[in-house]
Amino acid sequence: MNRMSFYMAGLLMVTVVSNVCAGFTLTSQELLNFIDESGPMGGEDADRIIEIMNPLQQTSEARLGDNIASTTYDYNWLNDIGIADFNSIISHQMRSTFGISTGTRHQIFIETDVDLIVTFDGSIDYSHT
């Protein structure tokens, strides 16, 4: 009887480890800051981060005159066990408001190796002046 109990515990442990080791892949992403002026002066500026490194600690900024859209990114992840932290600090400064629009877009698409219940942890801090 003792051998059977030990064998079943061993099977259970192997199953749990195989589930915990499931991971994910970042399949596509877009990190973008932009400013657009539709007024008489016109103009636009945009800054995209195309390639996301791991970890990512980077600042992106679009500027048009005194108007600024900026983001500081602090991302890191562990693909093999599916844990990630995505944190951003976003700041938009609009000095002239006629016809000016600013924007920040974060899109990150993740594909898991197996069907998982996924929990994401992250934060976005935003300020607008």
Solvent accessible surface area in square Angstrom, and as a share of the most:
residue,aa,sasa,rsa
1,M,202,0.90
2,N,132,0.68
3,R,215,0.79
4,M,120,0.54
5,S,74,0.48
6,F,163,0.68
7,Y,131,0.50
8,M,106,0.47
9,A,59,0.45
10,G,27,0.26
11,L,86,0.43
12,L,118,0.59
13,M,127,0.57
14,V,99,0.57
15,T,72,0.42
16,V,76,0.44
17,V,83,0.47
18,S,71,0.46
19,N,93,0.48
20,V,91,0.52
21,C,75,0.45
22,A,12,0.09
23,G,1,0.01
24,F,13,0.06
25,T,75,0.43
26,L,32,0.16
27,T,75,0.43
28,S,53,0.34
29,Q,57,0.25
30,E,35,0.16
31,L,0,0.00
32,L,8,0.04
33,N,0,0.00
34,F,67,0.28
35,I,1,0.01
36,D,56,0.29
37,E,32,0.14
38,S,94,0.60
39,G,16,0.15
40,P,120,0.75
41,M,166,0.74
42,G,28,0.27
43,G,41,0.40
44,E,132,0.59
45,D,51,0.27
46,A,54,0.42
47,D,47,0.24
48,R,128,0.47
49,I,11,0.06
50,I,126,0.64
51,E,121,0.54
52,I,22,0.11
53,M,112,0.50
54,N,72,0.37
55,P,88,0.55
56,L,5,0.02
57,Q,141,0.63
58,Q,79,0.35
59,T,86,0.50
60,S,1,0.01
61,E,75,0.33
62,A,0,0.00
63,R,121,0.44
64,L,36,0.18
65,G,63,0.61
66,D,98,0.51
67,N,6,0.03
68,I,21,0.11
69,A,0,0.00
70,S,21,0.13
71,T,1,0.00
72,T,59,0.34
73,Y,1,0.00
74,D,56,0.29
75,Y,4,0.01
76,N,64,0.33
77,W,18,0.06
78,L,99,0.49
79,N,74,0.38
80,D,97,0.50
81,I,65,0.33
82,G,22,0.21
83,I,96,0.49
84,A,13,0.10
85,D,52,0.27
86,F,33,0.14
87,N,48,0.25
88,S,5,0.03
89,I,102,0.52
90,I,16,0.08
91,S,26,0.17
92,H,10,0.04
93,Q,53,0.24
94,M,38,0.17
95,R,148,0.54
96,S,60,0.39
97,T,102,0.59
98,F,153,0.64
99,G,30,0.29
100,I,15,0.08
101,S,56,0.36
102,T,29,0.17
103,G,10,0.10
104,T,35,0.20
105,R,113,0.41
106,H,54,0.24
107,Q,69,0.31
108,I,45,0.23
109,F,109,0.45
110,I,48,0.24
111,E,109,0.49
112,T,48,0.28
113,D,96,0.50
114,V,79,0.45
115,D,149,0.77
116,L,70,0.35
117,I,179,0.91
118,V,61,0.35
119,T,122,0.71
120,F,119,0.50
121,D,100,0.52
122,G,52,0.50
123,S,53,0.34
124,I,116,0.59
125,D,80,0.41
126,Y,123,0.47
127,S,56,0.36
128,H,97,0.43
129,T,93,0.54
